[in-house]
């Protein structure tokens, strides 16, 4: 896990993180490096994708769908950081925040293990079939205010 603490958000801090990561191996010489991002203002749209590719020709920006943060593994990591590091918000200054985040990053990197993704395409097909059956068994409802007798 790579981390940075910046006083503000925006294009400059985001590109500083990109530069930090892309300047290290194996990313510097990789054929392609996918940057999975949400639609935050510092990395939204075609301009952001073009800026990334201009700075690093092997970098490809991929946006998660709007309102789908659960698809982005970094967002899941951030939720862990929110619960285990940032709360309670009892920091005396920015240095205290940086220190606590850095300590968590170091511990995480020392103890993290790769996980085996067990949800297969067959599992997805089965889930979609169950959802189709469930939906077919229920009459469509045009609105929640509909009165049923």
Secondary structure, 3 states (H helix, E strand, C coil): CCCCCCCCCCHHHHHHHHHHHHCCCCCCCCCCEEEEECCCHHHCHHHHHHHHHHHCCCEEEEECCCCCHHHCHHHHHHHHHHHHHHCCCCCCCHHHHHHHHHHHHHHHHHHCCCCCCCCCHHHHHHHHHHHHHHHHHCCCCCCCCCCCC
